[in-house]
């Protein structure tokens, strides 16, 4: 399970790539996480701009100009910075594409993590 230091390391690693960037697309491959991702998730966050990233305990908070995306990595989840050139793997459940071409990819083999809007 990602512990607090790993969550903070993840936050620090993704922040330089996503802060200030507009979300241009969201792809949800599997909504069946610990709590299912709602069907309106994509339309709710597309067009939002990432203002900042924070951490509260083991939760990552990605503040947009229109609300906050709350991410819990569960037991085996991770967020990676990637590009469209890298094909999605089996347990890559969510891609958030930003205007700079970066993709924030949520990977979780056990699906114990969650994303809340």
Chimera marker file (.cmm) of the C-alpha trace (Angstrom):
<marker_set name="trace">
<marker id="1" x="0.000" y="0.000" z="0.000" r="1" g="1" b="0" radius="0.5"/>
<marker id="2" x="1.413" y="3.411" z="-0.861" r="1" g="1" b="0" radius="0.5"/>
<marker id="3" x="2.205" y="5.016" z="2.475" r="1" g="1" b="0" radius="0.5"/>
<marker id="4" x="2.275" y="8.732" z="3.190" r="1" g="1" b="0" radius="0.5"/>
<marker id="5" x="5.872" y="9.290" z="1.956" r="1" g="1" b="0" radius="0.5"/>
<marker id="6" x="5.087" y="7.561" z="-1.359" r="1" g="1" b="0" radius="0.5"/>
<marker id="7" x="1.939" y="9.644" z="-1.789" r="1" g="1" b="0" radius="0.5"/>
<marker id="8" x="3.929" y="12.845" z="-1.171" r="1" g="1" b="0" radius="0.5"/>
<marker id="9" x="6.616" y="11.682" z="-3.609" r="1" g="1" b="0" radius="0.5"/>
<marker id="10" x="3.898" y="11.057" z="-6.211" r="1" g="1" b="0" radius="0.5"/>
<marker id="11" x="2.465" y="14.532" z="-5.625" r="1" g="1" b="0" radius="0.5"/>
<marker id="12" x="5.860" y="16.180" z="-6.013" r="1" g="1" b="0" radius="0.5"/>
<marker id="13" x="6.584" y="14.134" z="-9.123" r="1" g="1" b="0" radius="0.5"/>
<marker id="14" x="3.390" y="14.981" z="-11.000" r="1" g="1" b="0" radius="0.5"/>
<marker id="15" x="2.984" y="18.630" z="-9.935" r="1" g="1" b="0" radius="0.5"/>
<marker id="16" x="5.542" y="20.201" z="-12.323" r="1" g="1" b="0" radius="0.5"/>
<marker id="17" x="3.874" y="18.461" z="-15.275" r="1" g="1" b="0" radius="0.5"/>
<marker id="18" x="0.226" y="19.231" z="-14.511" r="1" g="1" b="0" radius="0.5"/>
<marker id="19" x="-0.051" y="22.531" z="-12.594" r="1" g="1" b="0" radius="0.5"/>
<marker id="20" x="-1.286" y="25.327" z="-14.856" r="1" g="1" b="0" radius="0.5"/>
<marker id="21" x="-2.398" y="22.903" z="-17.565" r="1" g="1" b="0" radius="0.5"/>
<marker id="22" x="-5.901" y="22.626" z="-19.003" r="1" g="1" b="0" radius="0.5"/>
<marker id="23" x="-7.551" y="19.190" z="-19.173" r="1" g="1" b="0" radius="0.5"/>
<marker id="24" x="-8.476" y="18.506" z="-22.794" r="1" g="1" b="0" radius="0.5"/>
<marker id="25" x="-9.603" y="14.879" z="-22.591" r="1" g="1" b="0" radius="0.5"/>
<marker id="26" x="-10.375" y="12.122" z="-20.098" r="1" g="1" b="0" radius="0.5"/>
<marker id="27" x="-10.521" y="8.411" z="-20.909" r="1" g="1" b="0" radius="0.5"/>
<marker id="28" x="-11.980" y="6.002" z="-18.360" r="1" g="1" b="0" radius="0.5"/>
<marker id="29" x="-11.286" y="2.381" z="-19.295" r="1" g="1" b="0" radius="0.5"/>
<marker id="30" x="-12.727" y="0.771" z="-16.165" r="1" g="1" b="0" radius="0.5"/>
<marker id="31" x="-15.101" y="2.551" z="-13.793" r="1" g="1" b="0" radius="0.5"/>
<marker id="32" x="-15.049" y="-0.315" z="-11.278" r="1" g="1" b="0" radius="0.5"/>
<marker id="33" x="-12.637" y="1.022" z="-8.695" r="1" g="1" b="0" radius="0.5"/>
<marker id="34" x="-13.235" y="0.826" z="-4.942" r="1" g="1" b="0" radius="0.5"/>
<marker id="35" x="-16.043" y="3.332" z="-5.517" r="1" g="1" b="0" radius="0.5"/>
<marker id="36" x="-17.240" y="3.379" z="-9.132" r="1" g="1" b="0" radius="0.5"/>
<marker id="37" x="-16.342" y="6.431" z="-11.198" r="1" g="1" b="0" radius="0.5"/>
<marker id="38" x="-19.596" y="8.236" z="-12.122" r="1" g="1" b="0" radius="0.5"/>
<marker id="39" x="-20.587" y="8.458" z="-15.782" r="1" g="1" b="0" radius="0.5"/>
<marker id="40" x="-20.445" y="12.287" z="-15.691" r="1" g="1" b="0" radius="0.5"/>
<marker id="41" x="-16.811" y="12.287" z="-14.472" r="1" g="1" b="0" radius="0.5"/>
<marker id="42" x="-15.297" y="13.014" z="-17.880" r="1" g="1" b="0" radius="0.5"/>
<marker id="43" x="-17.591" y="15.888" z="-18.827" r="1" g="1" b="0" radius="0.5"/>
<marker id="44" x="-17.244" y="17.408" z="-15.354" r="1" g="1" b="0" radius="0.5"/>
<marker id="45" x="-13.462" y="17.798" z="-15.425" r="1" g="1" b="0" radius="0.5"/>
<marker id="46" x="-12.704" y="18.327" z="-19.137" r="1" g="1" b="0" radius="0.5"/>
<marker id="47" x="-11.973" y="22.014" z="-19.678" r="1" g="1" b="0" radius="0.5"/>
<marker id="48" x="-10.773" y="22.549" z="-16.121" r="1" g="1" b="0" radius="0.5"/>
<marker id="49" x="-7.316" y="23.946" z="-15.393" r="1" g="1" b="0" radius="0.5"/>
<marker id="50" x="-5.100" y="22.425" z="-12.710" r="1" g="1" b="0" radius="0.5"/>
<marker id="51" x="-4.418" y="25.122" z="-10.114" r="1" g="1" b="0" radius="0.5"/>
<marker id="52" x="-2.339" y="23.154" z="-7.596" r="1" g="1" b="0" radius="0.5"/>
<marker id="53" x="-1.728" y="19.746" z="-6.055" r="1" g="1" b="0" radius="0.5"/>
<marker id="54" x="-1.950" y="18.959" z="-2.359" r="1" g="1" b="0" radius="0.5"/>
<marker id="55" x="-1.834" y="15.971" z="-0.079" r="1" g="1" b="0" radius="0.5"/>
<marker id="56" x="-4.034" y="15.322" z="2.934" r="1" g="1" b="0" radius="0.5"/>
<marker id="57" x="-2.965" y="12.149" z="4.739" r="1" g="1" b="0" radius="0.5"/>
<marker id="58" x="-2.863" y="9.477" z="2.000" r="1" g="1" b="0" radius="0.5"/>
<marker id="59" x="-5.148" y="11.395" z="-0.367" r="1" g="1" b="0" radius="0.5"/>
<marker id="60" x="-3.918" y="13.407" z="-3.343" r="1" g="1" b="0" radius="0.5"/>
<marker id="61" x="-5.945" y="16.532" z="-4.004" r="1" g="1" b="0" radius="0.5"/>
<marker id="62" x="-5.714" y="17.987" z="-7.490" r="1" g="1" b="0" radius="0.5"/>
<marker id="63" x="-7.314" y="21.425" z="-7.348" r="1" g="1" b="0" radius="0.5"/>
<marker id="64" x="-8.905" y="22.588" z="-10.580" r="1" g="1" b="0" radius="0.5"/>
<marker id="65" x="-10.371" y="26.015" z="-11.254" r="1" g="1" b="0" radius="0.5"/>
<marker id="66" x="-13.825" y="24.448" z="-10.813" r="1" g="1" b="0" radius="0.5"/>
<marker id="67" x="-13.369" y="22.003" z="-7.920" r="1" g="1" b="0" radius="0.5"/>
<marker id="68" x="-11.054" y="19.370" z="-6.488" r="1" g="1" b="0" radius="0.5"/>
<marker id="69" x="-10.252" y="15.896" z="-7.781" r="1" g="1" b="0" radius="0.5"/>
<marker id="70" x="-9.595" y="13.584" z="-4.831" r="1" g="1" b="0" radius="0.5"/>
<marker id="71" x="-7.418" y="10.530" z="-5.533" r="1" g="1" b="0" radius="0.5"/>
<marker id="72" x="-6.637" y="7.622" z="-3.208" r="1" g="1" b="0" radius="0.5"/>
<marker id="73" x="-4.086" y="5.129" z="-4.510" r="1" g="1" b="0" radius="0.5"/>
<marker id="74" x="-5.446" y="2.186" z="-2.510" r="1" g="1" b="0" radius="0.5"/>
<marker id="75" x="-3.090" y="-0.767" z="-2.066" r="1" g="1" b="0" radius="0.5"/>
<marker id="76" x="-1.406" y="-0.876" z="-5.445" r="1" g="1" b="0" radius="0.5"/>
<marker id="77" x="-2.375" y="2.270" z="-7.343" r="1" g="1" b="0" radius="0.5"/>
<marker id="78" x="-0.050" y="4.778" z="-8.970" r="1" g="1" b="0" radius="0.5"/>
<marker id="79" x="-0.180" y="7.950" z="-11.043" r="1" g="1" b="0" radius="0.5"/>
<marker id="80" x="2.304" y="8.221" z="-13.894" r="1" g="1" b="0" radius="0.5"/>
<marker id="81" x="3.211" y="10.981" z="-16.280" r="1" g="1" b="0" radius="0.5"/>
<marker id="82" x="3.271" y="9.604" z="-19.798" r="1" g="1" b="0" radius="0.5"/>
<marker id="83" x="2.560" y="10.560" z="-23.408" r="1" g="1" b="0" radius="0.5"/>
<marker id="84" x="0.145" y="9.366" z="-26.065" r="1" g="1" b="0" radius="0.5"/>
<marker id="85" x="2.997" y="7.369" z="-27.608" r="1" g="1" b="0" radius="0.5"/>
<marker id="86" x="2.956" y="4.975" z="-24.633" r="1" g="1" b="0" radius="0.5"/>
<marker id="87" x="0.155" y="2.443" z="-25.052" r="1" g="1" b="0" radius="0.5"/>
<marker id="88" x="-2.152" y="1.786" z="-22.128" r="1" g="1" b="0" radius="0.5"/>
<marker id="89" x="-1.461" y="-1.392" z="-20.177" r="1" g="1" b="0" radius="0.5"/>
<marker id="90" x="-3.893" y="-3.873" z="-18.685" r="1" g="1" b="0" radius="0.5"/>
<marker id="91" x="-4.553" y="-2.060" z="-15.390" r="1" g="1" b="0" radius="0.5"/>
<marker id="92" x="-4.387" y="1.535" z="-16.648" r="1" g="1" b="0" radius="0.5"/>
<marker id="93" x="-7.912" y="2.665" z="-15.745" r="1" g="1" b="0" radius="0.5"/>
<marker id="94" x="-7.956" y="6.450" z="-16.268" r="1" g="1" b="0" radius="0.5"/>
<marker id="95" x="-6.057" y="8.821" z="-18.584" r="1" g="1" b="0" radius="0.5"/>
<marker id="96" x="-6.273" y="12.578" z="-18.056" r="1" g="1" b="0" radius="0.5"/>
<marker id="97" x="-4.817" y="14.346" z="-21.105" r="1" g="1" b="0" radius="0.5"/>
<marker id="98" x="-3.504" y="17.883" z="-20.650" r="1" g="1" b="0" radius="0.5"/>
<marker id="99" x="-2.968" y="20.661" z="-23.184" r="1" g="1" b="0" radius="0.5"/>
<marker id="100" x="0.836" y="20.249" z="-23.024" r="1" g="1" b="0" radius="0.5"/>
<marker id="101" x="0.492" y="16.688" z="-24.390" r="1" g="1" b="0" radius="0.5"/>
<marker id="102" x="1.140" y="15.035" z="-21.038" r="1" g="1" b="0" radius="0.5"/>
<marker id="103" x="-1.128" y="12.222" z="-19.884" r="1" g="1" b="0" radius="0.5"/>
<marker id="104" x="-1.701" y="11.662" z="-16.173" r="1" g="1" b="0" radius="0.5"/>
<marker id="105" x="-2.374" y="7.904" z="-16.061" r="1" g="1" b="0" radius="0.5"/>
<marker id="106" x="-3.960" y="6.091" z="-13.122" r="1" g="1" b="0" radius="0.5"/>
<marker id="107" x="-2.802" y="2.460" z="-12.807" r="1" g="1" b="0" radius="0.5"/>
<marker id="108" x="-4.286" y="0.094" z="-10.204" r="1" g="1" b="0" radius="0.5"/>
<marker id="109" x="-4.083" y="-3.716" z="-10.545" r="1" g="1" b="0" radius="0.5"/>
<marker id="110" x="-6.233" y="-4.409" z="-7.486" r="1" g="1" b="0" radius="0.5"/>
<marker id="111" x="-8.725" y="-1.563" z="-8.077" r="1" g="1" b="0" radius="0.5"/>
<marker id="112" x="-8.745" y="-0.628" z="-4.365" r="1" g="1" b="0" radius="0.5"/>
<marker id="113" x="-8.030" y="3.029" z="-5.147" r="1" g="1" b="0" radius="0.5"/>
<marker id="114" x="-10.584" y="5.703" z="-5.921" r="1" g="1" b="0" radius="0.5"/>
<marker id="115" x="-11.151" y="8.974" z="-7.748" r="1" g="1" b="0" radius="0.5"/>
<marker id="116" x="-13.775" y="11.405" z="-6.480" r="1" g="1" b="0" radius="0.5"/>
<marker id="117" x="-15.012" y="14.644" z="-8.034" r="1" g="1" b="0" radius="0.5"/>
<link id1="1" id2="2" r="1" g="1" b="0" radius="0.2"/>
<link id1="2" id2="3" r="1" g="1" b="0" radius="0.2"/>
<link id1="3" id2="4" r="1" g="1" b="0" radius="0.2"/>
<link id1="4" id2="5" r="1" g="1" b="0" radius="0.2"/>
<link id1="5" id2="6" r="1" g="1" b="0" radius="0.2"/>
<link id1="6" id2="7" r="1" g="1" b="0" radius="0.2"/>
<link id1="7" id2="8" r="1" g="1" b="0" radius="0.2"/>
<link id1="8" id2="9" r="1" g="1" b="0" radius="0.2"/>
<link id1="9" id2="10" r="1" g="1" b="0" radius="0.2"/>
<link id1="10" id2="11" r="1" g="1" b="0" radius="0.2"/>
<link id1="11" id2="12" r="1" g="1" b="0" radius="0.2"/>
<link id1="12" id2="13" r="1" g="1" b="0" radius="0.2"/>
<link id1="13" id2="14" r="1" g="1" b="0" radius="0.2"/>
<link id1="14" id2="15" r="1" g="1" b="0" radius="0.2"/>
<link id1="15" id2="16" r="1" g="1" b="0" radius="0.2"/>
<link id1="16" id2="17" r="1" g="1" b="0" radius="0.2"/>
<link id1="17" id2="18" r="1" g="1" b="0" radius="0.2"/>
<link id1="18" id2="19" r="1" g="1" b="0" radius="0.2"/>
<link id1="19" id2="20" r="1" g="1" b="0" radius="0.2"/>
<link id1="20" id2="21" r="1" g="1" b="0" radius="0.2"/>
<link id1="21" id2="22" r="1" g="1" b="0" radius="0.2"/>
<link id1="22" id2="23" r="1" g="1" b="0" radius="0.2"/>
<link id1="23" id2="24" r="1" g="1" b="0" radius="0.2"/>
<link id1="24" id2="25" r="1" g="1" b="0" radius="0.2"/>
<link id1="25" id2="26" r="1" g="1" b="0" radius="0.2"/>
<link id1="26" id2="27" r="1" g="1" b="0" radius="0.2"/>
<link id1="27" id2="28" r="1" g="1" b="0" radius="0.2"/>
<link id1="28" id2="29" r="1" g="1" b="0" radius="0.2"/>
<link id1="29" id2="30" r="1" g="1" b="0" radius="0.2"/>
<link id1="30" id2="31" r="1" g="1" b="0" radius="0.2"/>
<link id1="31" id2="32" r="1" g="1" b="0" radius="0.2"/>
<link id1="32" id2="33" r="1" g="1" b="0" radius="0.2"/>
<link id1="33" id2="34" r="1" g="1" b="0" radius="0.2"/>
<link id1="34" id2="35" r="1" g="1" b="0" radius="0.2"/>
<link id1="35" id2="36" r="1" g="1" b="0" radius="0.2"/>
<link id1="36" id2="37" r="1" g="1" b="0" radius="0.2"/>
<link id1="37" id2="38" r="1" g="1" b="0" radius="0.2"/>
<link id1="38" id2="39" r="1" g="1" b="0" radius="0.2"/>
<link id1="39" id2="40" r="1" g="1" b="0" radius="0.2"/>
<link id1="40" id2="41" r="1" g="1" b="0" radius="0.2"/>
<link id1="41" id2="42" r="1" g="1" b="0" radius="0.2"/>
<link id1="42" id2="43" r="1" g="1" b="0" radius="0.2"/>
<link id1="43" id2="44" r="1" g="1" b="0" radius="0.2"/>
<link id1="44" id2="45" r="1" g="1" b="0" radius="0.2"/>
<link id1="45" id2="46" r="1" g="1" b="0" radius="0.2"/>
<link id1="46" id2="47" r="1" g="1" b="0" radius="0.2"/>
<link id1="47" id2="48" r="1" g="1" b="0" radius="0.2"/>
<link id1="48" id2="49" r="1" g="1" b="0" radius="0.2"/>
<link id1="49" id2="50" r="1" g="1" b="0" radius="0.2"/>
<link id1="50" id2="51" r="1" g="1" b="0" radius="0.2"/>
<link id1="51" id2="52" r="1" g="1" b="0" radius="0.2"/>
<link id1="52" id2="53" r="1" g="1" b="0" radius="0.2"/>
<link id1="53" id2="54" r="1" g="1" b="0" radius="0.2"/>
<link id1="54" id2="55" r="1" g="1" b="0" radius="0.2"/>
<link id1="55" id2="56" r="1" g="1" b="0" radius="0.2"/>
<link id1="56" id2="57" r="1" g="1" b="0" radius="0.2"/>
<link id1="57" id2="58" r="1" g="1" b="0" radius="0.2"/>
<link id1="58" id2="59" r="1" g="1" b="0" radius="0.2"/>
<link id1="59" id2="60" r="1" g="1" b="0" radius="0.2"/>
<link id1="60" id2="61" r="1" g="1" b="0" radius="0.2"/>
<link id1="61" id2="62" r="1" g="1" b="0" radius="0.2"/>
<link id1="62" id2="63" r="1" g="1" b="0" radius="0.2"/>
<link id1="63" id2="64" r="1" g="1" b="0" radius="0.2"/>
<link id1="64" id2="65" r="1" g="1" b="0" radius="0.2"/>
<link id1="65" id2="66" r="1" g="1" b="0" radius="0.2"/>
<link id1="66" id2="67" r="1" g="1" b="0" radius="0.2"/>
<link id1="67" id2="68" r="1" g="1" b="0" radius="0.2"/>
<link id1="68" id2="69" r="1" g="1" b="0" radius="0.2"/>
<link id1="69" id2="70" r="1" g="1" b="0" radius="0.2"/>
<link id1="70" id2="71" r="1" g="1" b="0" radius="0.2"/>
<link id1="71" id2="72" r="1" g="1" b="0" radius="0.2"/>
<link id1="72" id2="73" r="1" g="1" b="0" radius="0.2"/>
<link id1="73" id2="74" r="1" g="1" b="0" radius="0.2"/>
<link id1="74" id2="75" r="1" g="1" b="0" radius="0.2"/>
<link id1="75" id2="76" r="1" g="1" b="0" radius="0.2"/>
<link id1="76" id2="77" r="1" g="1" b="0" radius="0.2"/>
<link id1="77" id2="78" r="1" g="1" b="0" radius="0.2"/>
<link id1="78" id2="79" r="1" g="1" b="0" radius="0.2"/>
<link id1="79" id2="80" r="1" g="1" b="0" radius="0.2"/>
<link id1="80" id2="81" r="1" g="1" b="0" radius="0.2"/>
<link id1="81" id2="82" r="1" g="1" b="0" radius="0.2"/>
<link id1="82" id2="83" r="1" g="1" b="0" radius="0.2"/>
<link id1="83" id2="84" r="1" g="1" b="0" radius="0.2"/>
<link id1="84" id2="85" r="1" g="1" b="0" radius="0.2"/>
<link id1="85" id2="86" r="1" g="1" b="0" radius="0.2"/>
<link id1="86" id2="87" r="1" g="1" b="0" radius="0.2"/>
<link id1="87" id2="88" r="1" g="1" b="0" radius="0.2"/>
<link id1="88" id2="89" r="1" g="1" b="0" radius="0.2"/>
<link id1="89" id2="90" r="1" g="1" b="0" radius="0.2"/>
<link id1="90" id2="91" r="1" g="1" b="0" radius="0.2"/>
<link id1="91" id2="92" r="1" g="1" b="0" radius="0.2"/>
<link id1="92" id2="93" r="1" g="1" b="0" radius="0.2"/>
<link id1="93" id2="94" r="1" g="1" b="0" radius="0.2"/>
<link id1="94" id2="95" r="1" g="1" b="0" radius="0.2"/>
<link id1="95" id2="96" r="1" g="1" b="0" radius="0.2"/>
<link id1="96" id2="97" r="1" g="1" b="0" radius="0.2"/>
<link id1="97" id2="98" r="1" g="1" b="0" radius="0.2"/>
<link id1="98" id2="99" r="1" g="1" b="0" radius="0.2"/>
<link id1="99" id2="100" r="1" g="1" b="0" radius="0.2"/>
<link id1="100" id2="101" r="1" g="1" b="0" radius="0.2"/>
<link id1="101" id2="102" r="1" g="1" b="0" radius="0.2"/>
<link id1="102" id2="103" r="1" g="1" b="0" radius="0.2"/>
<link id1="103" id2="104" r="1" g="1" b="0" radius="0.2"/>
<link id1="104" id2="105" r="1" g="1" b="0" radius="0.2"/>
<link id1="105" id2="106" r="1" g="1" b="0" radius="0.2"/>
<link id1="106" id2="107" r="1" g="1" b="0" radius="0.2"/>
<link id1="107" id2="108" r="1" g="1" b="0" radius="0.2"/>
<link id1="108" id2="109" r="1" g="1" b="0" radius="0.2"/>
<link id1="109" id2="110" r="1" g="1" b="0" radius="0.2"/>
<link id1="110" id2="111" r="1" g="1" b="0" radius="0.2"/>
<link id1="111" id2="112" r="1" g="1" b="0" radius="0.2"/>
<link id1="112" id2="113" r="1" g="1" b="0" radius="0.2"/>
<link id1="113" id2="114" r="1" g="1" b="0" radius="0.2"/>
<link id1="114" id2="115" r="1" g="1" b="0" radius="0.2"/>
<link id1="115" id2="116" r="1" g="1" b="0" radius="0.2"/>
<link id1="116" id2="117" r="1" g="1" b="0" radius="0.2"/>
</marker_set>
